[in-house]
């Protein structure tokens, strides 16, 4: 017998997904409630996107108008600025979420849960970005990109990353409604984590890279740089410079990493708004974090294993632990487990340094 929709929930603006039943086969969907559906908070997406674009314009047009080598001190300052700004956005989101939920007659404590999910998603994305940084460093090294031009490559790489992340999140929010997609995504994260544990990362080979093979079919590649230009003309022929090659490879690398990181945050929250905010903010600090860690990457030998175990954990959470805990694995437990897994990877270099001293 069909049941009528909850009029109170409808009036509150809560989006319900159909309830899971054992007889619906592959059409089964995950029972969940979206507290902040896009139709209700589209203005927040628009305002946040405008805010991010203004920051990027300020960054390139004022603070990094001229190409220069980014020092560790400058990178540290910018890293602190990006993290502090992300914390302020999290606090503002917390306050807004509690007010918004209360105004719709819902429990404001759900805003506390949402803020914690925001924090957990940000931490995971920030941690996984470190592995991305290792690959970017190999790309710059293999192509001999001078340090003063690396910020320019990363800046435009970030713009592309923001576009692709927004696309992945929008597609993921639609697909994650289905139980079978959730199980596949969880299994994929588990397999990816296990591969990171047992397979050693190879050296970057620019010669046989498929991205470069495609680029060579479109335009020839100049063996030398032309200042900070991405393209140049040699005898009237338009050619790609090594900076454009580096940009395309950085962009491709981020797309590959997004396949892991976006589902990892969806394992912590079903709210597309939280995934969007935390993911974008974590990506913004990627440039400064690269220059901060560039000279010390060889010290983080255990970080790869920490990240691999985190992927295994969030995969288990998505595929099994949520159901085991009655539909929602406690977010405080998730934060504790993530912090415990990350600690050895980040603290081990400090202990090694003290031991050598």
C-alpha positions in Angstrom: 0.0 0.0 0.0 1.4 3.4 -1.0 2.1 5.9 1.8 1.6 9.6 1.4 4.6 12.0 1.4 5.4 13.7 4.7 3.9 17.2 4.5 6.1 18.6 7.2 9.3 17.4 5.5 8.0 18.9 2.2 7.3 22.2 3.8 10.8 22.2 5.4 12.4 21.8 1.9 14.0 18.4 2.6 14.7 16.2 -0.4 13.9 12.5 0.2 15.2 9.7 -1.9 13.0 6.6 -2.2 13.4 4.0 0.5 15.4 0.9 -0.2 13.4 -2.3 -0.6 14.8 -5.8 -1.1 12.6 -6.5 -4.2 13.6 -3.7 -6.6 16.7 -5.3 -8.0 19.2 -3.0 -9.7 16.9 0.0 -9.4 17.5 0.1 -5.6 18.4 3.5 -4.3 20.0 4.5 -1.0 17.6 5.9 1.6 19.0 9.3 2.5 17.9 12.8 3.2 19.5 15.8 1.5 19.4 18.7 4.0 20.7 21.3 1.5 19.3 20.4 -2.0 20.7 22.4 -4.9 17.3 23.9 -5.7 17.1 25.5 -2.3 20.7 26.7 -1.9 21.8 27.4 -5.5 22.5 31.0 -4.4 25.1 29.6 -1.9 26.9 27.7 -4.7 26.8 30.9 -6.8 28.1 33.2 -4.0 30.9 30.7 -3.1 32.0 30.3 -6.7 32.1 34.1 -7.1 34.2 34.4 -4.0 36.7 31.8 -5.2 37.0 33.5 -8.6 37.6 36.8 -6.9 40.4 35.2 -4.8 42.0 33.7 -7.9 41.9 37.0 -9.8 43.5 38.7 -6.8 46.1 36.0 -6.5 47.3 36.2 -10.1 46.6 39.9 -10.8 48.2 41.3 -7.6 50.2 38.9 -5.5 51.8 36.8 -8.3 51.6 39.3 -11.2 55.3 38.8 -11.9 56.9 35.3 -12.1 59.3 34.6 -9.3 60.7 31.7 -7.3 58.3 31.0 -4.4 60.3 30.7 -1.2 59.5 28.2 1.6 58.6 31.2 3.9 56.2 32.6 1.3 54.7 29.2 0.7 54.2 28.7 4.5 52.5 32.0 4.9 50.1 31.3 2.0 49.4 27.8 3.3 48.5 29.3 6.7 46.2 31.8 4.9 44.4 29.2 2.9 43.9 26.9 5.8 42.7 29.7 8.1 40.3 30.9 5.4 38.9 27.3 5.0 38.4 27.2 8.8 36.5 30.4 8.7 34.3 29.2 5.9 33.6 26.0 7.9 32.6 28.1 10.9 30.4 30.3 8.8 28.8 27.2 7.2 28.2 25.8 10.7 26.4 28.9 11.9 24.4 29.2 8.7 23.4 25.5 8.7 22.1 25.7 12.3 20.1 28.8 11.5 18.8 27.4 8.2 17.7 24.1 9.8 16.1 25.8 12.8 14.2 28.1 10.5 12.7 25.0 8.7 11.7 23.4 12.0 14.5 20.9 12.0 17.0 20.0 14.7 19.9 22.5 14.7 22.2 19.8 15.9 22.2 18.5 12.3 24.2 21.5 11.5 26.9 20.3 14.0 27.0 17.0 12.1 27.3 18.9 8.8 30.2 21.0 10.0 32.1 17.9 11.2 31.5 16.3 7.8 32.9 19.4 6.2 36.0 19.2 8.3 36.5 15.5 7.6 36.1 16.0 3.9 38.6 18.9 3.9 41.1 16.8 5.8 40.9 13.9 3.5 41.1 16.0 0.3 44.1 17.9 1.8 45.9 14.7 2.7 45.3 13.1 -0.7 46.5 16.3 -2.4 49.9 15.6 -0.9 50.2 12.5 -3.0 49.2 14.6 -6.0 52.0 16.9 -5.2 54.6 14.1 -5.4 53.4 13.4 -9.0 53.5 17.1 -9.9 57.1 17.3 -8.6 58.1 14.4 -10.9 56.4 16.2 -13.9 58.3 19.5 -13.3 61.5 17.6 -12.8 61.2 15.5 -15.9 60.3 18.5 -18.1 63.0 20.8 -16.4 60.4 23.5 -15.6 62.3 26.4 -13.9 61.0 27.2 -10.4 59.9 30.7 -11.3 57.3 29.4 -13.8 55.9 26.6 -11.7 53.4 28.8 -9.9 51.9 29.9 -13.2 51.4 26.3 -14.3 49.8 25.4 -11.0 47.6 28.4 -11.1 46.0 27.5 -14.4 46.0 23.9 -13.3 43.9 24.8 -10.3 41.3 26.6 -12.5 40.9 23.4 -14.6 40.8 21.3 -11.4 38.0 23.4 -10.0 35.9 23.0 -13.2 36.4 19.2 -13.3 35.8 18.8 -9.6 32.5 20.6 -9.9 31.6 18.3 -12.8 32.6 15.2 -10.9 30.7 16.3 -7.8 27.5 17.0 -9.7 27.6 13.6 -11.4 28.6 11.9 -8.2 25.7 13.4 -6.3 23.3 11.9 -8.8 24.9 8.5 -9.0 25.5 8.1 -5.2 21.7 7.8 -4.7 21.9 4.2 -6.0 23.0 1.5 -3.7 24.9 -0.5 -6.3 26.9 2.6 -7.3 27.8 3.1 -3.6 29.0 -0.5 -3.3 31.1 -0.2 -6.5 32.7 3.1 -5.4 33.5 1.6 -2.0 35.1 -1.4 -3.6 37.1 0.8 -6.0 38.5 2.9 -3.1 39.5 -0.3 -1.2 41.2 -1.7 -4.3 43.0 1.6 -5.0 44.2 1.7 -1.4 45.5 -1.8 -1.5 47.3 -1.1 -4.8 49.0 1.9 -3.2 50.2 -0.4 -0.4 51.7 -3.0 -2.6 52.7 -1.4 -5.9 55.6 1.0 -6.0 55.2 4.2 -7.9 57.2 4.3 -11.1 59.2 7.2 -12.5 57.4 9.6 -14.8 58.2 9.0 -18.4 57.3 12.1 -20.6 58.3 10.4 -23.8 55.7 7.6 -23.8 52.9 9.6 -22.0 49.6 9.2 -23.9 48.7 12.9 -23.2 51.8 14.0 -25.1 51.1 11.6 -28.0 47.7 13.3 -28.4 49.2 16.8 -28.1 51.9 16.0 -30.8 49.0 15.1 -33.2 47.5 18.6 -32.6 50.6 20.7 -32.7 54.4 20.3 -32.5 56.1 20.7 -29.2 59.0 23.2 -28.8 62.0 21.7 -26.9 62.7 25.1 -25.3 60.8 27.6 -23.2 59.6 31.0 -24.4 59.5 32.8 -21.1 56.2 32.2 -19.3 54.3 31.5 -22.6 52.3 28.3 -23.1 52.7 28.5 -26.9 55.2 30.1 -29.2 55.8 30.5 -32.9 58.9 29.2 -34.6 59.3 30.1 -38.3 55.6 30.9 -38.3 54.6 27.6 -36.9 52.5 27.5 -33.7 54.1 25.2 -31.2 53.4 24.1 -27.6 56.1 25.0 -25.1 57.1 22.7 -22.2 54.9 24.9 -19.9 51.8 23.8 -21.9 53.0 20.2 -21.7 53.4 20.5 -17.9 49.9 22.1 -17.6 48.2 19.4 -19.5 50.0 16.7 -17.5 49.2 18.4 -14.2 45.5 18.7 -15.3 45.4 15.0 -16.3 47.0 14.0 -13.0 44.3 16.0 -11.0 41.5 14.3 -12.9 43.0 10.9 -12.1 43.3 11.8 -8.4 39.7 13.3 -8.4 38.4 9.8 -9.2 39.7 8.8 -5.7 39.1 11.9 -3.7 35.5 12.8 -4.7 34.1 9.4 -3.8 36.2 9.4 -0.6 34.3 12.6 0.6 31.0 11.1 -0.5 31.8 8.2 1.8 31.7 10.8 4.7 28.6 12.8 3.7 25.7 12.6 1.3 25.5 16.4 1.0 26.7 17.6 -2.4 27.1 21.1 -0.9 29.5 19.9 1.7 31.5 17.9 -0.8 31.7 20.9 -3.1 32.8 23.4 -0.4 35.4 21.2 1.3 36.8 19.9 -2.0 37.2 23.3 -3.6 38.8 24.9 -0.5 41.3 22.0 -0.1 42.3 22.3 -3.8 42.9 26.1 -3.5 45.8 25.5 -1.2 47.5 23.0 -3.4 49.9 25.5 -5.0 51.3 26.9 -1.7 51.5 23.4 -0.2 53.5 22.2 -3.2 56.2 24.9 -2.7 56.2 24.3 1.0 56.8 20.5 0.6 58.9 20.6 -2.6 62.2 20.4 -0.9 61.2 17.8 1.7 59.2 15.3 -0.2 61.7 12.5 0.1 61.2 12.6 3.9 57.5 11.6 3.8 58.2 8.0 3.0 55.3 6.7 5.2 52.7 9.1 4.0 51.9 6.9 1.0 50.9 4.1 3.4 48.8 6.5 5.5 46.9 7.6 2.5 46.4 4.1 1.2 44.9 3.0 4.6 42.6 6.0 4.6 41.3 5.0 1.2 40.7 1.5 2.4 38.9 2.9 5.5 36.5 5.2 3.5 35.9 2.5 1.0 34.9 0.1 3.9 32.7 2.9 5.3 30.9 3.4 2.0 30.4 -0.2 1.2 29.9 -1.8 4.7 30.4 0.3 7.8 27.5 2.7 7.2 25.0 -0.2 7.0 26.7 -1.9 9.9 26.1 1.2 12.1 22.4 1.6 11.1 23.0 3.7 8.0 25.5 6.2 9.3 29.0 5.6 10.6 29.6 8.2 13.4 31.5 11.2 11.9 33.5 11.7 15.1 34.8 8.2 14.8 35.7 8.8 11.2 37.6 11.9 12.1 39.5 10.1 14.8 40.4 7.2 12.5 41.6 9.5 9.8 43.7 11.5 12.2 45.2 8.4 13.6 46.1 7.1 10.2 47.6 10.4 9.0 49.7 11.0 12.1 52.5 8.5 11.4 52.9 9.7 7.8 53.3 13.4 8.8 55.1 13.0 12.1 57.6 10.3 11.1 59.9 12.9 9.2 60.0 15.0 12.4 61.2 12.1 14.5 63.8 11.1 11.9 65.1 14.7 11.8 65.5 14.7 15.6 67.2 11.4 15.6 69.7 12.6 13.0 70.3 15.7 15.0 
